[in-house]
Amino acid sequence: MNSQEMERLAVKTAERRFLQVLEQEFGQAPKVAQAVLEEAQCMFGTSKQLQPGQIRAILSKSQAGHGRALRDTASVEVAWTVDAGAEDREVWQRHGKAALRRVRMQRLLSEAIEQGGVATQEDLARVLQVSVRTIKRDCAHLQAEGIYLPTRGHLQGIGRGQTHKAHIVGRWLRGETYDQIVLHTHHCITSVQRYVQAFVRVVELQRQGFSEGQISLLLQMSVPLVQEYVAVYQQYDAPACRERLEEQLRRLGRASAAQQEPKKGAR
């Protein structure tokens, strides 16, 4: 990274965000804000629990406009899954180091959007410990395959581009098997199955009349992801796609019914 890139990343810290909130939202003078920060650091730890393989990252808010200095841009703290454990190991073993990095890029960008943030290529380079040039090459490779990458420099509204989850679900709806999807996208089969199952559950609840906000709460899923899955459902409204989806919905219904049946001998 060059000095300019390092300077831009230096302001993306939890401390900088804390000072920003005190100064901009509560009108505190910089010296007062700094004193409050130092006192808070002595008294409190962070309460957000991270899962293994996760880190905290300070990113620009997805609604924040361009044209302002980065230190003056509204920010948000997100939990980023840098290492997904067995799933990442499977990708590395089957497809190699470059494929794993690209899968991680897609996951990090999606997690950022789902938590109200948006990452730059510099953010990705820092977390994945590679150069910005490498990230740019990876972005070009993925975009050539039709994958939408919601970076800060390329952020679009839902429906104007598909993230990797919607792209994978679309492949499944068009008739590809899980093995074919894994071969083409380099994601592990566990991730592919999870995306499809989540999509089917969203469709089921949407058909029952639940709002996107209600679906988000019921499935513990971000509203942007719910919206994207609903958009995919509407996009692939063709006989062959509907047939495949209906079969999955029937399986889901049978599984739910089986779980509700009392066990033999139960009272």
N, C-alpha and C positions, 0 to 999 in steps of 0.2 A: 504493500500500500504506500502511496505517496503521502507527503505531509498534509496536503489538503484533505485527503480522505480520512486520515487519522484524526485531524482536527474536528471533522464533522461527526465522527463516531464518538469523540470524547464527551460531547454534550448529551449523549444518549445513556444516561445513568439514572439509577433510582434517585440519587441525591439531587441531580439536576432537575428531575421532574418535581420533586418535593419543593425545591426552591421556586420553581416556575409557578406551581399552584399558589404558594404563599404570596408571591409578588403580583401575579396577574389576577388571581381570583379573590384574594383577600386584601390586596392593596398594601402589603407590607413592604417596607424599605428593604433593599438588599441585605444590609447589615443585620436588620432584625430577623429576616428570613434565615440567614446563615446561623444566627444564634439559636433560633428555634430548632433548626436541623441538628445542630451539635447536641443540644439538650435531648432531643428525641432519640438520637443514636445512642446516647448513654442509658436511656430509660427503657426503650422498647426494641424488641426484635421484630422481624417480619412475621406475619401470621399466615401468609399464603403457603400452603403445603405443596411441595413439588413431588412428582412421582420419579422413580429411578429413570435416569436418562434425560430428565428435563432441566432446563435452566430458565432464569428470568431474563427478559429482554425488554428494554424500553424502546418503543417504536412510535413513529408519528401516528396520530389518529387517522383513521381512514377518511374522515370527513374534512380533515385539515386541508386547506387550499395550498397552492404553490405560491412562490414569489416572496415568501418571508424567510428570514434567517432561521436556520434549523433550531437554534436555541430559543426562538420565539414561537415555534410551531407547537401546537397542542400535542401532547404525547400520552401514551397509555402503556402500562406494564402488562406483558403477556407471558404465559408459560409456554415455552418452546420445547418440543420433544426432539432433541438432537439425536438421540439414540433410542430406537424402539426395540432394542433387545433382539429376541429371536427372529422377529420379522425382518429386521435389517440384516442380520447374519444370513438369512435365507437369500435375500436379494444379492448380497455380496458373493455368496458361494455360487449362485446360479448365473449371475450376469456380470459380476466384476465391480471394481472400485468406482468407475465413472458412473455406472448405472445406479449404484447406491447413493452417490452424491446427488444425482438428479432426482431420485425418489425423495431424498431428504429435503431438497430444495422445494419440491412441490408440497410436501407435508408442512414445512415451516411457513410457507406463504399462505396455505389454507388456514393453519392455526392462527396466524396473525389476523386475517380477515374475520374469522369466527369470533375473535376476542376484541374486535373493534379497532385493530391496528393495521398498519400496512408497512411492509419492509422494503428497503432499498437493496440493490445489488451489493452495496457495501456492507449492509447488515448481514446478508447471507455469507459473503466472503469471510467476514470476521468470525462468525459462529462456526462455519465449516472449515475454517483455517486453510483457505486457499486464496488465490489472488482474484481480484475483481475481473481480470481478463478471463480467468477460467470460468467464472460465473457467467460472464457474457457469452462465452462459447456454449455453455450448457443451455442457457436461455434460448439461443439461436437454434440449437439442436431440437429442443422440446417444442418450440413454436413451429418449426418446420414439420413436426408430426401432428400439428393441430392442437397442441396443449396450450391453454390460456394460463399465463403466469401473472397473477395480480400483484406485481411490484408497484412501488410508489410511482415510478416513471411510466407505468403502463396500466394504471388502474382504470377499470371500466365497470359499468353497472352490471348487476346480475342479469343474465339473458343476452348480453352483448358478447360474452365470452364464457367458455366452459372451463372450470378448473378440472384437475385430474380426476376428482371423484365423479363429477358429472360425465366426463369423457369415458371413464370406465363403465359407468352404468349404461351409457349410450351404446357402447360396444356390446354389452350383455343383451340389451333389448334388441339389437340388430341380429342376434343369434349366435354370437361367439361364445364358446365354452370358457370356463374359468382358465383352463390350460392355455387356450389361445390368447386370452387377455393377458395372462402372465407373460407369455412369450413376446407379445407386441409392446406391452407397456413397461415391463421389467419390475412390476410391483409383485410382492409375494402373494400367494393364493389366499392367505388369511385376510389380508387387507382387502382384496377384491371381494371376497365373500362378505366381509363386514359392510362394505359400501353398498352392495346389492341388497343385503338384508335391511339396512337402514333405509334405503330408498323404498323398499316394499312397505315397510311400516309407515313411512310418511304418506305414501299413497293410500294405504288403508285408512288412516286417520283423516286424511283430507276428504276422502269419499264419505266418511261418516259426518262430515260437516264441521270438523274442528278447524279453528283458525290457525294461521301460521304461528302465532304467538303461543297458542295452546299446545300445538304439536311440539314446539320447541321445549316447553316445560315438561311435557309428558315423556319425551324421548331424551331429555337432557342433551339437546342438540342446538346449535346456534341458529338464530332466525335466518341469517344469510344462507346457511346450508339447506335449511328447510325450503327456502324460496328457490334455491337452485334445483333441488330435487323435484319440486312442483313444476318448474319450468321444463325440466327434462321429460317429465310425465306428459306434459302438454305437447312437447315437440315431437315425441315419438308415438303419436296417436294413429298408428297404422295397424291393420288386422294382425300381421305376424307378431308385432311387438306386443299388442294387447293380449294375444294368446299366451305368450311367454309370461307376461306379468300376471295374468289370471291364474295360471298354474302355481306361481309362487304365492299368490294370495290364498289359494286353496290350501296349500301346504301350511302356511302360517295359521290359517283358521283351524286346521286339524291339530296342529301342535298346541294351540291355545286351549282347544277343547280337551285335549288329553291331559293338560296340566290342571284343568279344573275338575276332572273326574276324581271322585274319592278313591283312595287306595283300597284294595281288597282287604276287608276285615276292619276298616276304619269305621268309627261311629260318629 
